[in-house]
Structure formats: C-alpha cells, structure tokens
Amino acid sequence: MAILKNPTSALHTHFFAPLTGLFVKLKTTRCCPKIPDEDWLQIGVARVLEGVKTGRDFLQSMQAKLALPTVARFFEALKSKRRLALCREANTGLTHSMTQAVPDAFAAYSNLAEFDFYASDGHAHSAAVHDAQQYSASGITKKAKFATSHIYALNLRTHGLHHLAIADQITRRKEHEIRTLKRLTLDQFRLGAPKGRKVLHIYDPAIVDYEMWRKLKEGGVYVLTRQKSNASMVNCGPKRFDRADPINAGVLLDDQVGVAGTMLRHVRYRCPLKGEIYDFLTNEMTIAPGLIARIYQMRWDIEKVYDEVKNKFHEQKAWASSPTAKTMQAQFICLTHNLMVLQEHHLNTEEGVANICEIKRKAQRLEKDRAILAAKNETLPALQEGFQRLTQRSVKYIRWLRAYLYEQAPWAAVVLALRDSYAVF
C-alpha cells in the first residue's frame, strides 16, 4: 500500500484486511494517482484513530509513518462527493460482512430472526474552525457558530455502526431530529434489509411524529421509544401475554392505545433492580413485551459508542465546513468503529486474546445485581443474564492500535503486547 511507509506492519495488514478484501467489489472507485481510493479510506480511518485535534496536526504528526497528501489536497478530497459515496459504499459492505463474522446477540431468540434491531440517535460535533458565523436565535445582533448534528444507527445484533443522516447545514441553525429523519427515504431507514425483513429502530422520546411511524410501518420499519410524560393516549384494550414466561418478568401491562389518531402499543415495565416504572410505545405488535423492555434497555449501547467517539477518539469537532466533508467524517467514524469490532472479534476467536479485566468487572457487577435481588427474594431476569457483551472498545485496545498499527513488528509480537496489556489490572 502506498499509504504505509513501513510495508512490514503486520497489524496494519490484519486490521485493514476486511476493508482490503471488499475494495475490489466497490463500484464507486476511480483511478486517482495523487490519492488512491484505497489509501484515502485508510487515511480517514487513521485520522479518527489517532485522536488528533486538527487536520494539520494529523498530517504533520503522521508524516513519518504515512505517505500523506498535502494539506490543500487532503481538505480538497474531503469535499469530494464521489469520495463520500466511496466511504458510504465501503461502510455498507463492511457492516454487511459483520453479519457473517460477528456473533449475533439475538441468536438465542428464534422468534426474532426476521427482525433487524437498530439503536438510533443524534450526536453532535462542535463547529469547524472555519465555519461561518450565523445569527443566533437570541437576536439579530449576535452571531455564533452552531454544532453539526448527525444521526447514527447501531446494529444491536452485530454492533455495526451506520450513518443515517446529517442535519440541515444551510437553512437551519439547529435542526430538530424529526425534521432530519423525515427527509430520509424508506430504503435509508431499512439500511439494506431485504424485502420481507422487518427493521426496528429504538429511539429516544424525541421521535414523536406518529404519522411518520404509520408510513414507516407500511414499509416494514417499526419504532420503539419511551412514552413522553405529556402523551395523550386513549386505551383501546389489553393485549394478551404469558405472565408465567420468564421472558416477561417485570411486565405490568401490555395495551393497545390510540395516540394522535394512530394505533400503537403501550408496554409498562418495572425494573427489578431499581424498582422504577418504564412506559414504552411502539408500532410493533408481535414481540413479547418483556423483550420490548429489554431491547429498549439495549439502546444505551449507542450512548456508549458516542462516549467512545468523543472521549477515546477525541472526535469532538467537525473536520471541515462543507456538508460533504462533515458527512465524510461521520462515515470514517463508522468505518473505524466497525474495523475495531471486527479486529477485536478476530483476536478473541483466533488468538484467544480478550479483555479479561473488563469481562471480570462485568461479571462482578452481574453478581452484585444478583445479590441485591436475592435480598428481596427476586431473581435477575433471564434476558439480562443472556445479553452480556462489551459495549465499547477499551482505552487499552485503542492505545495498542495507535502504538503498533504502523510499526515494524511481527503479528505474534503485537498480539503478545495486547495480551500483556490486558493482563494488567
């Protein structure tokens, strides 16, 4: 690869192998001698992974390791709509390969086999350095720069990360997420799901346009969220569910309700650990109510990914001012996250390397939860026992990638270095 000045980096070869393998299948590639497309994908991932503050910082600090373009050429490439299409196609291919490679978190539930589950939510980066100031809402005399908002979707089966949309960068200072979502097509919501497959998006209570829910349902797309405290509902009768089934432990009721002229489902659930009551709304009518509650709890996974992006990648600011460049940054964040998930899975299954410290901490928290409930003569729900996995990549793992990704070292040596790092509490 032209990007890598040291061609014997074993970790580099292993880490980018999934991307290299699908590159020949991409339809949006072009012959670009100045910045070859395959190099461009790796440069963008390196920019995210290194956690630098600015593009100039990245280009200067990495010039000893990578054959990087000039500052002008780098920022010009960020504005290329064709390269954005390349990034989007590459990430689509990568997330598809994850369905074959990464263990399915819902594999034990055959009744959910026809569903794809996505935790979807908005996330903002602060304005780019050269973003133009706009008049703020507080008055025409005060100008300010506004954050760039994106909407991502995290596949809860594989932890593959998708970029759904970027908020309006031209006519709105701060666009509401609903307005952004309503610009999406049904195919964009379906994220490549084949015809006949159902897609459930788990969203926070901001997704309150029930007419949009109705239209999405016609195309096999469903929504699950928390009920807003001021929601006006008309009870249309209870749904039957098996209270003796351990899957439904904690479910207090499962009703059909009318909300703003739309028939929805209302599930009320009591958390055994906290004792708090949660009310969920969805337009999906077949999944067991206990699973509805647990699936919504898994929405927290995307918040952990956002923490990874903000505090471990240090991706807190937009890279450039154009909507194309800002969207490309989001695609590179997805590519980096997905490559790390695949690499971590490979290390676990093929090399026997796992973050034992974090696994032990999760086991200790689980045991503590069991003890709390045992004191109340209750048991931990089977669903909470079953859905146990790491929800973000550790700092140790990311530091290891940064240290060895471009260094001349055999594969066995870099794997041993990570194993030793994980062994230190």
N, C-alpha and C positions, 0 to 999 in steps of 0.2 A: 504493500500500500504506500502511495506517495506521501500520505499524511504523516507517517511514522518514520522519524529519522533513524530510530533503532529498530531494524526489522526483525529482531530476535526476541521480542517481548511475548512470552508465552501467554500471559494473562490477557494482553490485548487481543491475541488471536482467539482465545476462548470466549472472552467477553462479547466481542462483536460477531462471533460465529453465526448466531441466529439472524442477524441483520445481513451479513455477507451472503448467507445461504438463500435468502429470498430476493436479493438485489437483482438477480438476472431475470426475475419474473415481473419486475416493476415496469409499467407501461409509460410512466412519466419521465423516464431518464432521457438525457440528451448528452451528446459528446461536448464536454466543456473542459478543454485543456488547462485553463487557468485555475479552476477549482472543480475537479472531477466530482460528479454527484455522490459517489460512494464516500469520498473524502469529506464532502460537505455534511453528510449525515453524521459522520464521526466527529467532525469539528463541533457541530451543535451539541452533541452529547457531552463532549469534553468541556464545553463552556458551562453546561449545567453542573456537571460532576465536580468541577474544580472549585465551585463556590466563590468565584471572584466577584468584585463589586461592579466592574465596568468592562466593556468590550476591549478597550485599550489595555486595561490591566491584564485581561486574559491573553491577548495577542503577545504582549511583551513578556509576561511571566512564563508562557509555554513555548516560546520560540526556540529554546534549546532542545525541546523534546519533539515538537511537531513542525512539519513544513507548512506553516500557516500563511494565509493570504495577507496582503497589506490591509491597513485599517480601512482605506477607502473601498477596496474590493470586498472586504468582509461585510461592511454595512450596506453596500450595494446589493450583495447577494441576499441579504435579509429582506430586501424589498421585492424580491422576485416572486411573482405569483406562481410561476412554473415550479420553482423550488419548494414553495409551500405545498403545492399539490403532490410533489415527490415525498415530502415529510409525512403528509397525511396518508398517502398510499402505503408508505413503509410501515407506519404505525398500525394501520389496518391489518396488514399482513402479519405483523408481529403479534398483535392481540389474537388473531385467528390461530396462529401456531401455539399460543399459550393454552388454548382449549384442548390441544392434543398433549401438551407436555406437562402442565401443572395439575396437581390433584384437584378434583372438584370438591368444593366444600359441602355441596349438597348431594354428593353421590349416594349417601345412605337413604335418601328420600326419593324413592322411585316415582312417587305421585307428583313430584315437582320436576320431572325430567323434561317436560315440554316448556319450561319457563327459563328465560334469562333474567337475572336479577342485577340491577344497577343502583348503586348508591350515587345519586346525582346532587350536585350542589354548586353554588357560586363561590368563586375565590378571586381576590383582587391583588394586583401588584400596584405599587405606587407609581406615579407618573415617571416617564422617562426624562432624562436630563434636559433634552431639547424639545419636550412637548410644549406647545404654545399655551400661554395662559388664557383662560376664559373667564367671562364674568360669572361670579358665583351667585348662588340663589339669594344671598343676603342683601344684594343691592348692586346697582349698575356701576358703582364707583370702585368696587373691589374685585380684583382679578385673582384667580387661583388656578393651580393645576389639579386635575382630577385623576383619581386612580383608574386603572384599567381592569375591568371586571371580565372574568371568564366563567364559563360553566363546564365542569368536567363530569364524567360518569365513570365510576369504578365498578368493574365486573366483580360481583361478590363471589362468583364461582372460582375465578382464577386470579383475581386481583389485578387484572389488566386495566390500565388507565386509558380513557378516551377523552379527547377534547370535543365537547359538543358545540360550543358557540362562544363568540366574543360579543360583549355588549356594544351598542352603537357608539362609535368613536367620533361621529361627525355632528349629528343633530341633537344629541343629548349630552348633558354634563355627567349625569349619573342615571343610567337606565335601569328601571326595575327589572328583576329577573323574569317576571311573567312576560313582559314585552319582548325580551330576548328570546324566550322559549317559543313564543307564538310565531316567530319568524322561521322556526325550524320546520322542515318537511317531515312527513311520516317516516320516510326512509332514514332520515337522520336520527329520529328517535329510536328506530329499530336497530341501528348500529350493525347492519349486515345480517340480522337474523333472517333465516329463510322463511318462505311463505308457510303459514300454518303454525309457526312457533310464536309463543307469547313472550312479551317483554314487559317486565315490571320495574318501573322507576321509583325508588324510595327517596322522597324529597322532604325537606323541612316544611313547616306550615306556610312558607311564602307562596307555595304553588296553589293558589286559591281560585283559579279560573275553572269552575266546574263544567262550563260549556266546552272548554278545551279538552277536559277529561273525556267528555262524551264522544267527541270527534276522534280522539286517540283510540278509544276502545273499539271503535268501528274498524280500526286497522290493526287490532291485536296488541295495542300498547295500553298498559294499565299504570295507575298511580297509587302509591301508598304514602300517607303522611299522618302527622298528628293533627287532631282536631283543635282548631283555634277556640279560645275561650268564649269568643263572641259569636260563634257559628250558630245560626238559627236552623234547627233540624225538626222535621216532622217524622215521628215514629210511625213506620209502616208495618211493624210486626217483627217478631223474633225469627232468627234462623236456627234450625236445629243443629246441635253439635254434640259430640260424645264427651260428656264431662268426665267419664271414667278413663278416657285415654290420657296417658301421661303427657302426650304432646300438648294437651290443652290445660295443663296445670296453671293456675293463676288467672284463667279467663273468667270474667264475671258475667259478661253478656256478649251476644253476637246478634245485632239487629240490622234490619233494612231501614234506611231513613231517606227522607226527601230533603235535599239541600239545594236551594236556588233552582228548583224545578228539575233536579237531576236525582235519579235513584242511586244511592250509594250504600255502602256497608259500614256499620259502626261497631268496632270491637273495643270493649273495655277490659283492661288487664291490670292486675295487681302484681307488682314486683315483690317476690317473696323476701328479697334481701332488704330493700329499702322500705317496703310497705306502702310505696306511693302508687297512686292510681293513674293509668295512662289511657287516653282515648285515641283510637286510630280511625281514620277514614280511608276507604279505598273503593275503587270501582271494580275490584276483582272479587268474585262471589264464591269461588270454589276451594281456595286454600284453607286448611284448618286454621281456626282463629289463634291457636297457640303459636302456629308457625308465622302468622301475620305479625304477632307481637315480637317474636324473636328476629324475624327478618328486619323489622324496623330498628331493633337494637343494633343490628349489624351495620346500619347506616353510619355509625360512629367510625367505621373503618376509613371512610373518605376524609374525615377530620384528621385522622392520624397521618394520612398521606399528605394532607396540606401542611401539617406540622413538619413532616419530612422535607417538603419543598421549601418551606420558609426558614426553618432553623437548622437544617442539615445541608441542603444545597445553597442556602442563603439567597434564594431567588425571591427577592422582595421588591425588585424594581423592574419596570419594563425595559427591554434592551434598546428599543428604538421607538420612533414616533409614529410610523405608518401602521395602520391596522394589519397589514400583511406581515410586517416584522413582529408585531405583538402576538399574532396568531401562530407564527412560526416558533416563537419562543415557547408557547404552550405545547406545541407538537413535540418539541425537543424535550420538554419536561416529561411528557408521556413516554417518549422513546427511552429516556434514561431510566425512569422508574421500571418500565417493563423489561428492559435488558437486565436490570438488577434482580428482579424477581426470578427471571429465567436462570441467571447465573447462580443465585442462591439455591434454587431447586437442584441444579446440576451438582453443586458442591455437596449438598445434603445426600442425594441419592447415589451419586457416582463416587464421591470421595469420602463420604461419611463425616463431613465437616458440618457441624451445626452450632448455633449459638446456645450452648448448654446453659450458660448463666441466665439468659433471658427465659429459656424454657423452664428452668428450675424456679425462677421468680413467678412465672405464670402458674406453675403447679402449686407453689406456696400460697398464692392468692386464692386459688381454687379450693385448697384445703381449708383456708381461713373462712371462706364463704360457707363451706360445708359445716364447719364448727358453729358458726353463727346460727345457721338454720337448725342444726341439731339441738341447740339450746331451746329452740321454740317448738321442738317436736315436728320439724318440717325437713324436707329433703330438697336438694338442689334440682331444679328442673332438668330433665334429660336433655333438652335442647341446649341448655347452657353447658352441660358436660360435653356434648358432642361437637359443638363449634369452637374448637380451640386451635388457634394458629397465631403466628406473629403477624401483627397488622402493619408494621413498618420496618424498614431496614435499619439496622443499628449503626451508631456512630463508628463502632469498631470496624464494621464491614466497609463503610464508605471511606474511612481513612485508609484501609487496606487497599481499596481500589485506587485511590489517589496516589498511594505510595508506589505501587507496583505495576500499574497499567501500562506505563511507558518505559519501564526499567528492563534491562537485560538480565533475565533470570529464568531458569527452567521452571516448568509447571510444578514439579514436585516441591521445589523450594518455596514458591509463593503460596501454595496450598498449606505447607507446613507453617509458614508465617501467620496465616489466618488461624490455623488450628491453635497455635501458641497464644495468639491474641485472645481467642475465645476462652482459653483455659484460665485466663487471669481475671479474678473477680474484681 
